[in-house]
Amino acid sequence: MLTVRAPATSANLGSGFDVFGVALGTPADVVRVERAPETRITVTGAGSQYIPEDPKQNTVGAVADALDAPAHIKIDKGVRPSSGLGSSAASAAAAAVALNALYDRGLSREELVPVAAEGEALVSGEAHADNVAPSLLGGFTVVTDDGVTQIDASIPVVACLPEMSVSTRDAREVVPDSAALEDVVDTVGNAATLTVGMTRDDPDLVGRGMEDAIVTPERTALIDGYDRVRDAALEAGATGVTVSGAGPGILAACRRRDQREIAGAMIDAFDAIGIESRAYQTCIGEGATLYRD
């Protein structure tokens, strides 16, 4: 039996829609695999009651098929589904690493990205890699048609997760088909600023680079209280705030000394409108970790 811990992730980061992603130190999924004649899946943990155990309907089942690696697979969910924190990607990434090792497939982490993305296709309808790439590789990742570029980074962040759900499919439906040229230019500039910030571990540059006038405003409308929570985080010291992935999670970049105050401010802002939430005080961290039992 092999065990893999794969981290939650945050994709888009505002200005990098379908391109940028980061691995978070917490929360994480833990997946255990054991060889078997056919794939069987059990799921426990956060939101497990909403996750199908039928391999044909589960992201992990798709990964097992792609690797031709049938197994008994146990998923312990630390990343709640429909959170905007890469829940399905964490499971898919963990399964890809575990099954690759269990069957000695010999694929590199980079080669496992499209494999894990096949699992994502079950959730979003398309095989996007902006969440699975950082969950596999860690740090900050840039996903393009030519492959994945990875940068080690350790920017402190607060990920605030309200007790509401936004499906990936619903969030993609509100993405505009076109944008004004000036908005595109601004977004490109912000994406470049964010990337430089990641290379320098500079939370100020990363926060400035999160600004986006194209996709983010459409998605914030799906999150009750977003503007209130964003303003509270910025007043508490956040250098930038944006929707995490498809939402409803909200990501704030910051300095480490301000994390506690920012987390409290975001929780209080949601609480003021009657929404419970929790906040993870974490940082950009490592990718999936393999343990041999």
C-alpha positions as CSV (number, residue, x, y, z in Angstrom):
1,M,0.0,0.0,0.0
2,L,1.2,3.5,-0.9
3,T,0.0,6.8,0.6
4,V,0.1,10.3,-1.0
5,R,-0.7,13.6,0.5
6,A,-1.6,16.2,-2.2
7,P,-2.3,19.9,-1.3
8,A,-5.2,22.1,-2.0
9,T,-4.5,24.7,-4.7
10,S,-5.7,28.1,-5.8
11,A,-6.0,28.7,-9.6
12,N,-6.2,31.9,-11.7
13,L,-5.0,34.3,-8.9
14,G,-7.1,36.9,-10.6
15,S,-5.0,37.9,-13.6
16,G,-4.0,34.4,-14.7
17,F,-7.3,32.8,-15.7
18,D,-6.8,29.1,-16.7
19,V,-3.0,29.7,-16.5
20,F,-1.8,30.4,-13.0
21,G,-1.9,28.2,-10.0
22,V,-0.3,27.7,-6.6
23,A,0.0,24.9,-4.1
24,L,-1.2,25.7,-0.5
25,G,0.4,24.3,2.6
26,T,-3.0,23.4,4.0
27,P,-5.6,21.8,3.6
28,A,-4.8,18.6,1.7
29,D,-6.2,15.2,0.5
30,V,-4.7,11.9,1.5
31,V,-5.0,9.0,-0.9
32,R,-4.0,5.4,-0.2
33,V,-3.8,2.8,-3.0
34,E,-3.3,-1.0,-3.1
35,R,-3.2,-3.2,-6.2
36,A,-6.4,-5.0,-7.2
37,P,-8.0,-6.7,-10.2
38,E,-10.4,-3.8,-10.6
39,T,-10.7,-0.3,-9.2
40,R,-12.8,0.3,-6.1
41,I,-13.0,3.7,-4.4
42,T,-14.0,4.7,-0.9
43,V,-14.2,8.3,0.2
44,T,-14.2,9.8,3.7
45,G,-13.7,13.3,5.1
46,A,-14.9,16.7,4.2
47,G,-17.9,16.6,1.9
48,S,-17.4,12.9,1.2
49,Q,-21.2,12.4,1.1
50,Y,-21.3,14.4,-2.1
51,I,-18.5,12.5,-3.9
52,P,-19.5,9.5,-6.0
53,E,-17.5,6.3,-5.3
54,D,-18.3,4.8,-8.8
55,P,-14.9,4.8,-10.6
56,K,-16.6,6.0,-13.8
57,Q,-17.8,9.1,-12.0
58,N,-14.9,9.9,-9.7
59,T,-11.8,11.9,-10.7
60,V,-9.5,9.2,-9.3
61,G,-11.2,6.5,-11.3
62,A,-10.3,8.4,-14.5
63,V,-6.7,8.6,-13.4
64,A,-6.6,4.8,-12.7
65,D,-8.0,4.2,-16.2
66,A,-5.5,6.6,-17.8
67,L,-2.6,4.8,-16.1
68,D,-4.1,1.3,-16.6
69,A,-3.6,0.9,-12.9
70,P,-6.6,-0.8,-11.2
71,A,-6.5,-0.5,-7.4
72,H,-8.4,-0.2,-4.2
73,I,-8.3,3.5,-3.6
74,K,-9.1,5.2,-0.3
75,I,-9.6,9.0,-0.4
76,D,-9.6,11.0,2.8
77,K,-10.8,14.4,1.9
78,G,-9.2,17.4,3.6
79,V,-10.2,19.7,0.7
80,R,-14.0,20.3,0.6
81,P,-15.7,19.9,-2.8
82,S,-16.9,23.0,-4.6
83,S,-14.6,25.2,-2.5
84,G,-12.4,26.8,-5.1
85,L,-9.4,25.2,-3.5
86,G,-8.8,22.4,-6.1
87,S,-10.6,19.6,-4.3
88,S,-10.9,17.3,-7.3
89,A,-7.4,18.2,-8.4
90,A,-5.9,17.2,-5.1
91,S,-7.5,13.8,-5.3
92,A,-6.5,13.3,-8.9
93,A,-2.9,14.5,-8.3
94,A,-2.5,12.2,-5.3
95,A,-3.9,9.2,-7.2
96,A,-1.6,9.9,-10.1
97,V,1.5,9.9,-8.0
98,A,0.4,6.9,-6.0
99,L,-0.6,4.7,-8.9
100,N,2.4,5.7,-11.0
101,A,4.6,4.5,-8.1
102,L,2.5,1.4,-7.3
103,Y,2.7,0.1,-10.9
104,D,6.2,1.5,-11.6
105,R,5.0,3.4,-14.6
106,G,8.1,5.6,-14.4
107,L,6.4,8.9,-15.4
108,S,7.8,12.2,-14.2
109,R,5.7,14.7,-12.2
110,E,5.4,16.8,-15.4
111,E,4.2,13.8,-17.4
112,L,1.6,13.1,-14.7
113,V,0.0,16.6,-15.2
114,P,-2.1,15.6,-18.3
115,V,-3.0,12.3,-16.6
116,A,-4.4,14.0,-13.5
117,A,-6.1,16.6,-15.7
118,E,-8.2,13.8,-17.2
119,G,-9.7,13.4,-13.8
120,E,-10.5,17.2,-13.7
121,A,-12.5,16.8,-16.9
122,L,-15.1,14.9,-15.0
123,V,-15.8,17.9,-12.9
124,S,-15.4,20.9,-15.2
125,G,-16.1,19.2,-18.5
126,E,-12.6,20.0,-19.8
127,A,-9.1,18.7,-18.9
128,H,-7.7,21.9,-17.3
129,A,-4.3,21.6,-15.6
130,D,-4.2,24.9,-13.6
131,N,-5.0,23.1,-10.4
132,V,-3.4,19.7,-10.9
133,A,-0.1,21.2,-11.9
134,P,0.6,23.0,-8.6
135,S,-0.8,20.1,-6.6
136,L,1.7,17.8,-8.3
137,L,4.7,20.1,-8.6
138,G,4.2,22.6,-5.8
139,G,5.0,26.3,-5.8
140,F,3.6,28.6,-8.5
141,T,2.8,27.2,-11.9
142,V,2.1,28.6,-15.3
143,V,0.2,26.2,-17.6
144,T,0.2,26.8,-21.4
145,D,-0.4,24.6,-24.4
146,D,3.4,24.1,-24.5
147,G,3.6,22.7,-21.0
148,V,4.1,23.8,-17.4
149,T,6.6,26.2,-15.9
150,Q,7.1,25.9,-12.2
151,I,8.6,28.4,-9.7
152,D,9.3,27.6,-6.0
153,A,7.7,30.3,-3.9
154,S,6.7,30.8,-0.3
155,I,4.3,33.8,-0.3
156,P,2.1,33.8,2.9
157,V,-1.6,33.7,2.1
158,V,-5.0,33.4,3.8
159,A,-7.6,31.2,2.1
160,C,-11.1,31.9,3.5
161,L,-13.8,29.3,2.8
162,P,-17.4,30.2,3.4
163,E,-20.2,27.7,4.0
164,M,-21.6,27.9,0.5
165,S,-20.9,26.2,-2.8
166,V,-20.1,27.4,-6.3
167,S,-19.8,24.7,-9.0
168,T,-16.9,24.9,-11.5
169,R,-19.4,24.5,-14.3
170,D,-21.5,27.4,-13.1
171,A,-18.4,29.6,-12.6
172,R,-17.3,28.9,-16.2
173,E,-20.7,29.8,-17.6
174,V,-20.3,33.5,-16.4
175,V,-16.9,33.9,-18.0
176,P,-17.3,36.6,-20.7
177,D,-16.7,35.8,-24.4
178,S,-14.9,39.0,-25.1
179,A,-13.2,41.9,-23.3
180,A,-12.2,45.5,-24.0
181,L,-8.6,45.9,-25.2
182,E,-7.8,48.2,-22.3
183,D,-8.9,45.5,-19.9
184,V,-6.8,42.9,-21.6
185,V,-3.7,45.2,-21.5
186,D,-4.2,45.9,-17.8
187,T,-4.6,42.2,-17.1
188,V,-1.5,41.2,-19.0
189,G,0.4,43.8,-17.0
190,N,-0.9,42.6,-13.8
191,A,-0.1,38.9,-14.7
192,A,3.5,40.0,-15.4
193,T,3.7,41.8,-12.1
194,L,2.4,38.8,-10.2
195,T,4.9,36.5,-11.9
196,V,7.8,38.8,-11.0
197,G,6.5,38.9,-7.5
198,M,6.5,35.1,-7.3
199,T,10.2,34.9,-8.5
200,R,11.1,37.4,-5.7
201,D,8.8,36.1,-3.0
202,D,7.4,39.6,-2.8
203,P,3.9,39.7,-1.4
204,D,3.4,43.3,-2.5
205,L,4.0,42.6,-6.2
206,V,1.9,39.4,-6.0
207,G,-1.0,41.3,-4.4
208,R,-0.9,44.1,-7.0
209,G,-0.7,41.5,-9.7
210,M,-4.0,39.8,-8.6
211,E,-6.1,42.7,-10.0
212,D,-8.3,41.6,-12.9
213,A,-11.2,43.4,-14.6
214,I,-12.3,40.6,-17.0
215,V,-13.2,37.3,-15.3
216,T,-13.1,38.1,-11.5
217,P,-15.9,40.7,-11.4
218,E,-18.3,38.1,-13.0
219,R,-17.4,35.4,-10.6
220,T,-17.6,37.6,-7.5
221,A,-21.3,38.0,-8.1
222,L,-21.7,34.3,-7.3
223,I,-20.2,34.8,-3.8
224,D,-22.4,36.5,-1.2
225,G,-20.5,39.1,0.7
226,Y,-17.4,39.0,-1.5
227,D,-16.9,42.8,-1.6
228,R,-17.3,43.1,2.2
229,V,-14.8,40.3,2.8
230,R,-12.3,41.7,0.3
231,D,-12.4,45.2,1.9
232,A,-12.0,43.7,5.4
233,A,-8.9,41.7,4.3
234,L,-7.3,44.7,2.6
235,E,-8.0,46.9,5.7
236,A,-6.3,44.2,7.9
237,G,-3.2,44.3,5.8
238,A,-3.7,42.0,2.7
239,T,-1.6,43.0,-0.3
240,G,-4.2,41.6,-2.7
241,V,-7.4,39.7,-2.7
242,T,-9.2,37.6,-5.3
243,V,-11.5,34.7,-5.9
244,S,-9.7,31.3,-5.4
245,G,-10.4,29.3,-8.6
246,A,-14.1,29.1,-9.3
247,G,-14.9,30.2,-5.7
248,P,-16.4,30.5,-3.2
249,G,-13.0,30.4,-1.5
250,I,-11.3,33.8,-1.3
251,L,-7.5,34.1,-1.4
252,A,-5.6,37.0,0.2
253,A,-1.8,37.5,-0.3
254,C,-0.1,39.0,2.7
255,R,2.9,39.3,4.9
256,R,3.3,36.6,7.6
257,R,2.9,39.1,10.5
258,D,-0.6,40.1,9.2
259,Q,-2.1,36.6,8.6
260,R,-3.9,36.2,11.9
261,E,-5.6,39.6,11.7
262,I,-6.6,39.1,8.1
263,A,-8.0,35.7,8.8
264,G,-10.1,37.1,11.6
265,A,-11.3,40.0,9.6
266,M,-12.4,37.8,6.7
267,I,-14.3,35.4,9.0
268,D,-16.0,38.4,10.8
269,A,-17.0,39.9,7.5
270,F,-18.8,36.7,6.5
271,D,-20.3,36.3,10.0
272,A,-21.8,39.8,9.7
273,I,-24.0,38.6,6.9
274,G,-24.9,35.3,8.6
275,I,-22.4,33.1,6.7
276,E,-20.1,30.8,8.6
277,S,-16.6,30.4,7.3
278,R,-13.1,29.1,8.1
279,A,-9.7,30.6,7.2
280,Y,-6.5,28.7,6.5
281,Q,-3.4,30.7,7.5
282,T,-0.9,29.1,5.2
283,C,1.6,29.8,2.4
284,I,2.5,28.6,-1.1
285,G,4.2,25.3,-0.5
286,E,5.2,21.8,-1.7
287,G,3.4,19.5,-4.2
288,A,2.2,15.9,-3.6
289,T,4.3,13.8,-1.2
290,L,4.6,10.0,-1.5
291,Y,4.9,7.8,1.6
292,R,5.6,4.1,1.4
293,D,3.7,2.3,4.2
